[in-house]
Amino acid sequence: MKPEELKYTKTHEWIKIDGDVATVGVSDHAQHEMGDIVFVDLPKVGAKLEKGKQACVVESVKSAFDIYSPVSGEVSEVNNKLSEDPALLNQSPIDNGWIYKMKVSNADVSDLMDFKAYQEFIKTEVH
C-alpha cells in the first residue's frame, strides 16, 4: 500500500477500504512520535467497533496510546505478527504493521483526510 492510497484521522490512524473490508493501522508520523513500540493489545476478532471509539492500545517505551477506529464495523482479522514483534509498527507501519481488518458497517470516510491534507495537518499540530 502507498500512503497516498489511504485516508487518515486526526488521531493518526490510517484506513484502507476495499469493498466492505477495511484495514487499519497507525501512520508513520504516529509511530515516530510514539517511539519504540514494545506491545500491541490487539482487538478481539468479532469485536464490534464504533467510529471514533477506542479499538486497541499500543504501548511504547514512552507511554500507552489508544488507537481509535476510523469507521464502525466488526473486527474480522488481527495482525498476530505484532504480538510476536511489536516493532513491526515502527519498521513498516503500513505494509507489515497494520493492526486489524474489519467488516465495515458504515464506510463513510468523508470526514477523513487524504495524504496531502494529513501532511498539512501534522505540520500544524502542536506537540
Sequence and secondary structure as in RCSB ss.txt:
>XXXX:A:sequence
MKPEELKYTKTHEWIKIDGDVATVGVSDHAQHEMGDIVFVDLPKVGAKLEKGKQACVVESVKSAFDIYSPVSGEV
SEVNNKLSEDPALLNQSPIDNGWIYKMKVSNADVSDLMDFKAYQEFIKTEVH
>XXXX:A:secstr
  GGG EE TTSEEEEEETTEEEEEE HHHHHHH SEEEEE   TT EE TTSEEEEEEESS EEEEE SSEEEE
EEE THHHH TTHHHH TTTT   EEEEEEE   TTSB HHHHHHHHHH   
